């Protein structure tokens, strides 16, 4: 599992985790798109925005390896703002390549791209 050095471990001032400390012996947790409803708590929305901000600052438009990025936090963005970077995507692999869909991310989180 690739560890992304310099990537924030969590949203400052909260317990919203962004990265894992170590790989699970059972393998990577499957990435699944999660529905985001209008009535989500403000803290949850802030965590999504903070995570996308960290992805954008760390990787930009380039494809990136999933590595030690938290599957739960990725799943809130997966399928919309974060998409597979290739055709041979394995949602249960730490080596899976992802990328930010800049147009959708900009529409959902305009403040991240100021």
C-alpha positions in Angstrom: 0.0 0.0 0.0 1.4 3.4 -1.1 1.4 5.9 1.7 0.8 9.5 0.5 3.4 11.5 2.3 2.3 15.0 3.2 -1.4 14.2 2.7 -3.5 15.4 5.7 -4.5 12.6 8.1 -7.8 14.1 9.0 -9.9 17.3 8.7 -8.4 19.7 11.2 -10.3 20.0 14.4 -12.5 16.9 13.8 -12.3 13.1 13.8 -13.0 12.8 10.1 -10.2 10.5 8.9 -8.6 11.0 5.5 -5.8 8.3 5.5 -5.2 4.8 7.0 -2.1 4.0 9.1 -1.7 0.5 7.7 -3.1 -1.9 5.2 -5.7 -4.4 6.3 -4.6 -8.0 6.1 -8.1 -8.8 4.6 -7.4 -6.4 1.7 -8.7 -3.0 0.8 -12.3 -2.0 1.6 -14.4 -1.9 -1.6 -15.1 1.6 -3.0 -18.8 2.1 -3.6 -20.6 5.4 -4.5 -22.6 6.7 -1.5 -25.7 8.8 -1.9 -25.3 12.4 -0.6 -28.7 13.8 0.5 -29.6 17.4 1.0 -30.2 16.9 4.7 -26.6 15.8 5.5 -25.0 17.5 8.5 -22.8 20.5 7.8 -19.8 18.7 9.4 -20.2 15.9 6.9 -20.4 18.3 4.0 -17.3 20.2 5.3 -15.4 16.8 5.5 -16.2 16.1 1.9 -15.1 19.5 0.8 -11.9 19.3 3.0 -11.1 15.9 1.5 -11.6 17.1 -2.1 -9.5 20.2 -1.3 -6.7 17.9 0.0 -6.9 15.7 -3.1 -6.8 18.7 -5.4 -3.8 20.3 -3.7 -1.9 17.0 -3.5 -2.6 15.5 -6.9 -4.3 18.1 -9.1 -5.7 16.8 -12.3 -3.2 13.9 -12.5 -4.3 10.3 -11.8 -3.4 9.0 -8.4 -3.1 5.7 -6.7 -5.7 4.9 -4.0 -3.0 3.8 -1.5 -3.7 4.7 2.1 -6.6 7.1 1.3 -9.6 6.2 3.5 -12.2 4.2 1.6 -15.1 5.6 3.6 -14.2 9.2 2.8 -13.4 8.3 -0.9 -16.8 6.6 -1.2 -18.6 9.9 -0.5 -17.0 11.4 -3.6 -16.6 8.2 -5.7 -18.5 8.0 -8.9 -19.0 11.8 -9.0 -16.1 14.0 -8.2 -13.6 11.1 -8.0 -13.7 8.5 -10.8 -11.6 5.6 -12.0 -8.6 6.7 -14.1 -8.7 3.7 -16.4 -10.7 0.8 -17.7 -9.1 -1.9 -15.5 -10.3 -0.5 -12.2 -10.5 -2.7 -9.2 -12.5 -1.2 -6.4 -10.9 -3.5 -3.8 -7.3 -2.7 -4.6 -4.9 -0.3 -2.9 -3.2 0.0 -6.3 -6.4 1.3 -8.1 -5.9 4.5 -10.1 -8.3 7.4 -9.5 -8.6 10.9 -10.8 -10.7 14.0 -10.0 -13.5 14.8 -12.5 -12.7 18.5 -12.4 -16.0 19.7 -14.1 -18.2 17.8 -11.6 -16.0 18.6 -8.6 -16.1 22.3 -9.5 -19.9 22.2 -9.8 -20.3 20.5 -6.4 -17.5 22.3 -4.5 -16.7 25.6 -6.2 -14.7 27.0 -3.2 -12.1 24.2 -3.6 -11.0 25.5 -6.9 -10.6 29.3 -6.1 
